[in-house]
């Protein structure tokens, strides 16, 4: 990721600016940061995550929706992240929406260039969003999912899974870890 050298922005200013940019950007402490190009395995894994979330929502018949990496989550007035996928509940957002304020699940697919940010900055940031219940970090190289779940009080529970089901309650979804990865040959 490359930081853009310019005056610090608020999240509102950033969204107006970022919508006009050809590249994808995030805002970290008021500084726009370009998102790195993705490897093929990242794109394939992101696609599988989106399919698994869509299917799990339909199967559970809950009033939730998923979005791929097209919207931002505002952490505070100077930080926004653009997850690889998210789930929110309630009314469906309009097609013009740039920001989802009440994600229940966010997913980041790990890349060598984003690992530190995903494992540290985003972990702390996402759980500052009151609605967030689950933060999934999907590692396509090691074929594991790090599942951070909001617990009682300020407790964050963590499970590292290479098989079995991810129980995402609330909102009541279940996803098999193996569904998130290409079949091994």
BELGI-V975219 format. One record per residue. N is the residue number from 1. RES is the residue in one letter. OMEGA is omega as a letter, one per 20 degrees, with the letter a starting at -180 (* if undefined). D_LAST is the distance of its C-alpha to the last C-alpha in whole Angstrom. Layout:
n = {N & N}
res = {RES & RES}
omega = {OMEGA & OMEGA}
d_last = {D_LAST & D_LAST}
//
This chain:
n = {1 & 2 & 3 & 4 & 5 & 6 & 7 & 8 & 9 & 10 & 11 & 12 & 13 & 14 & 15 & 16 & 17 & 18 & 19 & 20 & 21 & 22 & 23 & 24 & 25 & 26 & 27 & 28 & 29 & 30 & 31 & 32 & 33 & 34 & 35 & 36 & 37 & 38 & 39 & 40 & 41 & 42 & 43 & 44 & 45 & 46 & 47 & 48 & 49 & 50 & 51 & 52 & 53 & 54 & 55 & 56 & 57 & 58 & 59 & 60 & 61 & 62 & 63 & 64 & 65 & 66 & 67 & 68 & 69 & 70 & 71 & 72 & 73 & 74 & 75 & 76 & 77 & 78 & 79 & 80 & 81 & 82 & 83 & 84 & 85 & 86 & 87 & 88 & 89 & 90 & 91 & 92 & 93 & 94 & 95 & 96 & 97 & 98 & 99 & 100 & 101 & 102 & 103 & 104 & 105 & 106 & 107 & 108 & 109 & 110 & 111 & 112 & 113 & 114 & 115 & 116 & 117 & 118 & 119 & 120 & 121 & 122 & 123 & 124 & 125 & 126 & 127 & 128 & 129 & 130 & 131 & 132 & 133 & 134 & 135 & 136 & 137 & 138 & 139 & 140 & 141 & 142 & 143 & 144 & 145 & 146 & 147 & 148 & 149 & 150 & 151 & 152 & 153 & 154 & 155 & 156 & 157 & 158 & 159 & 160 & 161 & 162 & 163 & 164 & 165 & 166 & 167 & 168 & 169 & 170 & 171 & 172 & 173 & 174 & 175 & 176 & 177 & 178 & 179 & 180 & 181 & 182 & 183 & 184 & 185}
res = {X & X & X & X & X & X & X & X & X & X & X & X & X & X & X & X & X & X & X & X & X & X & X & X & X & X & X & X & X & X & X & X & X & X & X & X & X & X & X & X & X & X & X & X & X & X & X & X & X & X & X & X & X & X & X & X & X & X & X & X & X & X & X & X & X & X & X & X & X & X & X & X & X & X & X & X & X & X & X & X & X & X & X & X & X & X & X & X & X & X & X & X & X & X & X & X & X & X & X & X & X & X & X & X & X & X & X & X & X & X & X & X & X & X & X & X & X & X & X & X & X & X & X & X & X & X & X & X & X & X & X & X & X & X & X & X & X & X & X & X & X & X & X & X & X & X & X & X & X & X & X & X & X & X & X & X & X & X & X & X & X & X & X & X & X & X & X & X & X & X & X & X & X & X & X & X & X & X & X & X & X & X & X & X & X}
omega = {a & r & r & a & r & r & r & a & r & r & r & r & a & a & r & r & a & a & a & a & r & a & r & a & r & r & a & a & r & a & r & a & r & r & a & r & a & r & a & a & r & r & r & r & r & r & r & r & r & r & a & r & r & a & a & r & r & a & a & a & r & a & a & a & r & r & r & a & a & a & r & r & r & r & r & a & r & a & r & r & r & a & r & r & r & r & r & a & a & a & r & r & r & r & a & a & r & a & r & a & a & r & r & r & r & a & r & r & a & r & r & a & a & a & a & a & a & a & a & a & a & r & r & a & a & a & r & r & a & a & a & r & a & r & a & r & a & a & a & a & a & r & r & r & r & a & r & a & r & r & r & r & r & a & r & r & a & r & r & a & r & r & r & a & r & r & a & a & i & j & r & r & r & r & r & a & a & r & a & a & r & r & r & r & *}
d_last = {32 & 35 & 39 & 41 & 45 & 47 & 49 & 48 & 47 & 47 & 44 & 46 & 47 & 43 & 42 & 45 & 44 & 40 & 40 & 42 & 39 & 36 & 34 & 33 & 35 & 35 & 39 & 39 & 43 & 44 & 42 & 40 & 37 & 34 & 31 & 28 & 26 & 22 & 19 & 17 & 14 & 18 & 19 & 15 & 16 & 19 & 19 & 17 & 20 & 22 & 21 & 21 & 24 & 26 & 24 & 26 & 29 & 29 & 29 & 31 & 34 & 35 & 37 & 34 & 32 & 29 & 30 & 27 & 28 & 31 & 34 & 35 & 36 & 40 & 40 & 43 & 46 & 44 & 40 & 38 & 34 & 32 & 29 & 25 & 26 & 29 & 31 & 34 & 37 & 40 & 41 & 38 & 39 & 40 & 38 & 41 & 40 & 39 & 39 & 38 & 40 & 39 & 35 & 34 & 30 & 29 & 25 & 25 & 21 & 21 & 22 & 23 & 26 & 27 & 26 & 29 & 31 & 28 & 29 & 32 & 34 & 33 & 32 & 36 & 37 & 35 & 37 & 40 & 39 & 41 & 39 & 36 & 34 & 31 & 29 & 25 & 23 & 20 & 18 & 14 & 14 & 15 & 14 & 17 & 20 & 24 & 26 & 29 & 32 & 36 & 38 & 41 & 44 & 42 & 39 & 35 & 33 & 30 & 27 & 23 & 21 & 17 & 17 & 20 & 22 & 24 & 27 & 29 & 33 & 35 & 34 & 32 & 29 & 26 & 22 & 19 & 17 & 14 & 15 & 15 & 12 & 9 & 6 & 4 & 0}
//
